[in-house]
């Protein structure tokens, strides 16, 4: 039986703010004109991820559809909703994705990030970053350190033309145990190599 951390997934009721985990990874947020409505979307590598993320959205009262990207990858997309506008405003500067100042990465947000773009890497664990938003990488690394999870930038896998996809890498037994403490157990159907051990 593990001790419940104040920052762990079990210590927080589901909130729309947890969906920031999509944006820590390759997720996108867009606003719809002046209506105040916004939409979140993310292209993921595996079908199980989109199923798990759809359930995460449903737990927060956010309906999301599953589709296929132009490249043939699973795509999760919410409807345009006014209750996503605050999250979108926090994560954008003009039309550019940006990490909010003073972001605090708690268990539910980290869990969504792990579901979106997490995978084991030998004895470590990778959390994928947005290759199209390089200015988010360093602030997310700092936020991870503030959460007690020291990380280093690391290439992960292949992205188009043989270029590596950016990621943050956690290593060490204590750091990985801390991550597991924060994000909880994997949802059913999660491959073993997608969750930290």
DADA-V179509 format. One record per residue. N is the residue number from 1. SS is DSSP state (H for helix, E for strand, C for the rest). OMEGA is omega in whole degrees, -180 to 180 (none if undefined). D_FIRST is the distance of its C-alpha to the first C-alpha in Angstrom with 1 decimal. Layout:
N&SS&OMEGA&D_FIRST ; N&SS&OMEGA&D_FIRST
This chain:
1&C&-178&0.0 ; 2&C&-179&3.8 ; 3&C&-179&6.7 ; 4&C&178&9.2 ; 5&C&178&12.4 ; 6&C&-176&15.8 ; 7&C&-175&16.9 ; 8&C&-178&14.2 ; 9&H&-178&15.2 ; 10&H&-176&13.2 ; 11&H&-176&15.1 ; 12&C&172&18.4 ; 13&C&-180&20.4 ; 14&C&178&22.4 ; 15&C&176&25.5 ; 16&H&180&28.5 ; 17&H&179&28.1 ; 18&H&-179&25.0 ; 19&H&171&27.7 ; 20&H&177&28.7 ; 21&H&174&26.4 ; 22&H&-175&29.2 ; 23&H&172&31.6 ; 24&H&176&29.7 ; 25&C&-174&30.4 ; 26&C&-179&33.6 ; 27&C&-179&33.7 ; 28&E&176&36.9 ; 29&E&178&37.8 ; 30&E&177&41.3 ; 31&E&-180&43.2 ; 32&E&176&45.8 ; 33&C&-178&49.0 ; 34&C&-177&49.3 ; 35&C&-176&47.4 ; 36&C&179&44.2 ; 37&E&179&42.3 ; 38&E&-180&40.1 ; 39&E&172&38.4 ; 40&E&175&35.6 ; 41&E&177&35.8 ; 42&E&172&34.2 ; 43&E&-178&35.3 ; 44&C&-175&32.4 ; 45&C&-172&32.7 ; 46&C&180&31.0 ; 47&H&-179&31.2 ; 48&H&-179&27.4 ; 49&H&-177&27.1 ; 50&H&177&29.7 ; 51&H&179&28.1 ; 52&H&-179&24.7 ; 53&H&176&26.5 ; 54&H&177&28.7 ; 55&H&177&25.7 ; 56&H&178&24.4 ; 57&H&-180&27.9 ; 58&H&177&28.1 ; 59&H&-179&25.0 ; 60&C&178&27.0 ; 61&C&-179&30.2 ; 62&C&178&31.9 ; 63&C&180&33.7 ; 64&E&177&34.0 ; 65&E&177&36.1 ; 66&E&180&35.7 ; 67&E&178&38.7 ; 68&E&180&39.9 ; 69&C&178&41.1 ; 70&C&179&44.5 ; 71&C&179&43.1 ; 72&C&179&41.4 ; 73&C&177&37.8 ; 74&E&-178&35.5 ; 75&E&174&36.0 ; 76&E&-178&34.1 ; 77&E&175&36.3 ; 78&E&170&36.0 ; 79&C&171&39.0 ; 80&C&-175&40.8 ; 81&E&178&39.2 ; 82&H&-179&39.9 ; 83&H&173&36.3 ; 84&H&-175&35.7 ; 85&H&-180&38.6 ; 86&H&178&36.8 ; 87&H&180&34.2 ; 88&H&179&37.1 ; 89&H&179&39.2 ; 90&H&-174&36.5 ; 91&C&178&36.1 ; 92&E&170&39.9 ; 93&E&-171&42.8 ; 94&C&178&45.8 ; 95&C&-175&45.2 ; 96&E&177&42.9 ; 97&E&-179&39.2 ; 98&C&179&37.8 ; 99&C&179&34.5 ; 100&C&177&34.6 ; 101&C&177&35.2 ; 102&C&-179&32.2 ; 103&C&177&29.7 ; 104&C&-178&26.1 ; 105&C&179&23.6 ; 106&C&-175&20.5 ; 107&H&-177&17.6 ; 108&H&178&19.6 ; 109&H&178&22.7 ; 110&H&178&21.1 ; 111&H&179&19.5 ; 112&H&178&23.1 ; 113&H&179&24.5 ; 114&H&178&22.3 ; 115&H&-178&23.3 ; 116&H&-169&26.9 ; 117&H&180&27.4 ; 118&E&176&24.5 ; 119&E&175&24.6 ; 120&E&178&23.7 ; 121&E&-175&26.5 ; 122&C&179&26.4 ; 123&C&-180&23.8 ; 124&E&179&23.6 ; 125&E&-179&23.0 ; 126&E&170&25.8 ; 127&E&-176&26.1 ; 128&E&178&29.6 ; 129&C&178&32.0 ; 130&C&-179&35.1 ; 131&C&-179&38.0 ; 132&C&-179&40.5 ; 133&C&-175&39.1 ; 134&C&180&39.1 ; 135&H&178&39.3 ; 136&H&-171&35.7 ; 137&H&-178&34.3 ; 138&H&178&34.7 ; 139&H&178&33.4 ; 140&H&176&30.3 ; 141&H&178&29.7 ; 142&H&180&30.3 ; 143&H&177&27.8 ; 144&H&178&25.1 ; 145&H&179&25.9 ; 146&H&178&25.7 ; 147&C&180&22.1 ; 148&C&-178&21.3 ; 149&C&-180&21.8 ; 150&C&-177&25.1 ; 151&C&173&26.8 ; 152&E&175&30.1 ; 153&E&-180&32.5 ; 154&E&173&32.7 ; 155&E&-180&34.7 ; 156&E&174&32.8 ; 157&E&-178&34.7 ; 158&E&178&38.2 ; 159&E&177&39.6 ; 160&C&172&43.2 ; 161&C&178&45.9 ; 162&C&179&43.5 ; 163&E&-179&42.2 ; 164&E&173&38.5 ; 165&E&-179&36.1 ; 166&E&180&34.7 ; 167&E&169&31.0 ; 168&E&-175&28.7 ; 169&E&174&26.9 ; 170&E&176&23.7 ; 171&C&177&23.3 ; 172&C&-177&21.4 ; 173&H&-178&18.0 ; 174&H&-179&17.0 ; 175&H&179&18.6 ; 176&H&177&17.1 ; 177&H&178&13.5 ; 178&H&178&14.5 ; 179&H&179&16.0 ; 180&H&178&13.1 ; 181&H&-178&11.1 ; 182&H&-172&14.2 ; 183&H&177&15.2 ; 184&C&-178&12.1 ; 185&C&179&12.4 ; 186&C&175&16.0 ; 187&C&178&18.1 ; 188&C&178&19.6 ; 189&C&179&22.5 ; 190&C&178&21.4 ; 191&C&-177&22.8 ; 192&H&-176&20.6 ; 193&H&-179&22.9 ; 194&H&-176&22.5 ; 195&C&180&18.9 ; 196&C&-179&17.7 ; 197&C&none&16.0
